[in-house]
Amino acid sequence: DLWSAPTPTTYKYLWLVCSAKIRNGKPVSCKTIRGATKNTLVLKKKYVGHRIEAIVVATSPAGQATATSKPTAAIKR
């Protein structure tokens, strides 16, 4: 399993701000949050009423794997 491989693994993070509206278990639309590439995200007022998702890409000599989080609940004040 790449996520728990003993070899050195690097991680890249991508954060998305998504619509509050859900269809078939997923937000109707999402946009990449420019510059948000760390393993944590500081929430801002402009995210109120939206959902947040994270995408993590793990890379090691064994290969590459991607995982996407479930969307958060709509962000409240």
Accessible surface in RSA format (square Angstrom, percent):
REM  Atomic radii and reference values for relative SASA: ProtOr
REM  Chains: A
REM  Algorithm: Lee & Richards
REM  Probe-radius: 1.40
REM  Slices: 20
REM RES _ NUM      All-atoms   Total-Side   Main-Chain    Non-polar    All polar
REM                ABS   REL    ABS   REL    ABS   REL    ABS   REL    ABS   REL
RES ASP A   1   136.25  95.4  69.65  69.3  66.60 157.5  43.01 101.2  93.24  93.0
RES LEU A   2    25.55  14.2  16.44  11.8   9.10  22.9  18.04  12.7   7.51  20.2
RES TRP A   3    94.52  37.9  76.17  36.9  18.35  43.1  60.96  32.5  33.56  54.4
RES SER A   4    87.83  74.2  59.34  79.2  28.49  65.6  49.98 106.4  37.86  53.0
RES ALA A   5    27.58  25.4   9.44  14.6  18.14  41.3  13.00  18.3  14.59  38.6
RES PRO A   6   137.55 100.2  97.43  88.8  40.12 145.8 109.54  90.4  28.00 174.0
RES THR A   7    59.40  42.2  52.88  53.6   6.52  15.5  55.41  74.4   3.99   6.0
RES PRO A   8   112.62  82.1  96.96  88.4  15.66  56.9 109.12  90.1   3.50  21.7
RES THR A   9    32.19  22.9   7.50   7.6  24.69  58.8   6.43   8.6  25.76  38.9
RES THR A  10    90.63  64.5  86.43  87.6   4.21  10.0  78.60 105.6  12.03  18.2
RES TYR A  11    93.06  43.4  68.81  39.2  24.25  63.1  49.17  36.9  43.89  54.1
RES LYS A  12   150.07  73.2 145.80  89.5   4.27  10.2  92.51  83.3  57.56  61.3
RES TYR A  13    55.92  26.1  48.66  27.7   7.25  18.9  28.03  21.1  27.89  34.4
RES LEU A  14    64.78  36.1  64.63  46.2   0.14   0.4  64.63  45.4   0.14   0.4
RES TRP A  15    36.58  14.7  36.58  17.7   0.00   0.0  36.53  19.5   0.05   0.1
RES LEU A  16    21.85  12.2  21.85  15.6   0.00   0.0  21.85  15.3   0.00   0.0
RES VAL A  17    30.02  19.8  26.97  24.4   3.06   7.4  26.97  23.4   3.06   8.3
RES CYS A  18     1.44   1.1   0.00   0.0   1.44   3.4   1.44   3.6   0.00   0.0
RES SER A  19    27.18  23.0  21.66  28.9   5.52  12.7  25.21  53.7   1.98   2.8
RES ALA A  20    40.52  37.3  31.36  48.4   9.17  20.8  31.58  44.5   8.94  23.7
RES LYS A  21   133.38  65.1 122.47  75.1  10.91  26.0  83.89  75.5  49.49  52.7
RES ILE A  22    66.25  37.7  40.28  30.0  25.96  62.6  40.28  29.0  25.96  70.5
RES ARG A  23   136.41  57.3 127.49  65.0   8.92  21.2  52.79  72.1  83.63  50.7
RES ASN A  24   145.34 100.2 103.77 100.3  41.57 100.1  40.69  97.9 104.65 101.2
RES GLY A  25    56.07  69.1   0.00   N/A  56.07  69.1  33.45  91.8  22.62  50.7
RES LYS A  26   145.46  71.0 145.46  89.2   0.00   0.0  88.62  79.8  56.84  60.5
RES PRO A  27    16.21  11.8   2.21   2.0  14.00  50.9   2.21   1.8  14.00  87.0
RES VAL A  28    63.56  41.8  34.29  31.0  29.27  70.5  38.31  33.3  25.25  68.5
RES SER A  29    67.01  56.6  59.00  78.7   8.01  18.5  43.45  92.5  23.56  33.0
RES CYS A  30    52.15  39.4  20.30  22.6  31.85  74.9  12.62  32.0  39.53  42.6
RES LYS A  31   158.07  77.1 152.49  93.6   5.58  13.3 101.06  91.0  57.01  60.7
RES THR A  32    77.97  55.5  56.17  56.9  21.80  52.0  33.62  45.2  44.35  67.0
RES ILE A  33    21.09  12.0  15.95  11.9   5.14  12.4  19.85  14.3   1.24   3.4
RES ARG A  34   228.91  96.1 201.87 102.9  27.04  64.4  82.46 112.7 146.45  88.8
RES GLY A  35    68.23  84.1   0.00   N/A  68.23  84.1  36.30  99.6  31.93  71.5
RES ALA A  36    14.63  13.5   3.56   5.5  11.07  25.2  13.36  18.8   1.27   3.4
RES THR A  37    90.12  64.1  77.47  78.5  12.65  30.1  53.05  71.3  37.07  56.0
RES LYS A  38   152.48  74.4 146.98  90.2   5.50  13.1  95.54  86.0  56.94  60.7
RES ASN A  39    98.77  68.1  79.30  76.6  19.47  46.9   8.33  20.0  90.44  87.4
RES THR A  40    97.02  69.0  85.82  87.0  11.20  26.7  65.00  87.3  32.02  48.4
RES LEU A  41    38.98  21.7  14.32  10.2  24.65  62.0  15.89  11.2  23.09  62.1
RES VAL A  42   119.81  78.8 111.19 100.7   8.63  20.8 115.41 100.3   4.40  11.9
RES LEU A  43    92.34  51.4  69.69  49.9  22.66  57.0  69.92  49.1  22.42  60.3
RES LYS A  44   115.91  56.5 105.50  64.7  10.41  24.8  63.87  57.5  52.03  55.4
RES LYS A  45   189.19  92.3 173.44 106.4  15.75  37.5 118.28 106.5  70.90  75.5
RES LYS A  46   144.21  70.4 118.37  72.6  25.84  61.5  78.36  70.5  65.85  70.1
RES TYR A  47     7.60   3.6   7.60   4.3   0.00   0.0   5.44   4.1   2.16   2.7
RES VAL A  48    65.39  43.0  52.13  47.2  13.26  31.9  52.13  45.3  13.26  36.0
RES GLY A  49    37.18  45.9   0.00   N/A  37.18  45.9  28.62  78.5   8.56  19.2
RES HIS A  50    71.40  39.0  71.40  49.6   0.00   0.0  40.20  41.4  31.19  36.3
RES ARG A  51    47.17  19.8  47.17  24.0   0.00   0.0   0.00   0.0  47.17  28.6
RES ILE A  52     5.93   3.4   5.13   3.8   0.79   1.9   5.13   3.7   0.79   2.2
RES GLU A  53    16.56   9.5  15.37  11.6   1.19   2.8   1.38   2.7  15.18  12.4
RES ALA A  54    15.51  14.3  14.19  21.9   1.31   3.0  14.19  20.0   1.31   3.5
RES ILE A  55    33.34  19.0  32.95  24.5   0.39   0.9  32.95  23.7   0.39   1.1
RES VAL A  56    31.62  20.8  31.62  28.6   0.00   0.0  31.62  27.5   0.00   0.0
RES VAL A  57    34.49  22.7  34.12  30.9   0.36   0.9  34.12  29.6   0.36   1.0
RES ALA A  58     0.00   0.0   0.00   0.0   0.00   0.0   0.00   0.0   0.00   0.0
RES THR A  59    51.79  36.8  49.89  50.6   1.91   4.5  44.71  60.1   7.09  10.7
RES SER A  60    12.74  10.8   0.00   0.0  12.74  29.3   5.76  12.3   6.98   9.8
RES PRO A  61   115.37  84.1  70.60  64.4  44.77 162.7  84.53  69.8  30.84 191.7
RES ALA A  62    83.04  76.4  37.85  58.4  45.19 102.8  50.42  71.0  32.62  86.4
RES GLY A  63    31.76  39.2   0.00   N/A  31.76  39.2  31.74  87.1   0.01   0.0
RES GLN A  64   125.45  70.1  91.51  66.9  33.94  80.8  20.43  43.5 105.02  79.6
RES ALA A  65    28.24  26.0  20.75  32.0   7.50  17.0  28.24  39.8   0.00   0.0
RES THR A  66    86.26  61.4  53.59  54.3  32.68  77.9  35.77  48.0  50.49  76.3
RES ALA A  67    45.93  42.2  38.74  59.8   7.20  16.4  45.24  63.7   0.69   1.8
RES THR A  68    81.15  57.7  48.32  49.0  32.83  78.2  33.18  44.6  47.97  72.5
RES SER A  69    52.44  44.3  33.70  45.0  18.75  43.2  42.44  90.4  10.00  14.0
RES LYS A  70   181.78  88.7 166.09 101.9  15.69  37.4 111.46 100.3  70.32  74.9
RES PRO A  71    36.31  26.5  19.04  17.4  17.27  62.8  19.04  15.7  17.27 107.3
RES THR A  72    57.34  40.8  48.12  48.8   9.22  22.0  57.34  77.0   0.00   0.0
RES ALA A  73    75.81  69.7  62.23  96.0  13.58  30.9  65.52  92.3  10.29  27.3
RES ALA A  74    34.04  31.3  26.41  40.8   7.63  17.4  26.41  37.2   7.63  20.2
RES ILE A  75    27.22  15.5  22.02  16.4   5.20  12.5  24.65  17.8   2.56   7.0
RES LYS A  76   176.19  86.0 155.27  95.3  20.92  49.8 101.60  91.4  74.60  79.5
RES ARG A  77   260.54 109.4 203.54 103.8  57.00 135.7  94.92 129.7 165.62 100.4
END  Absolute sums over single chains surface
CHAIN  1 A     5844.7       4565.3       1279.4       3497.8       2346.9
END  Absolute sums over all chains
TOTAL          5844.7       4565.3       1279.4       3497.8       2346.9
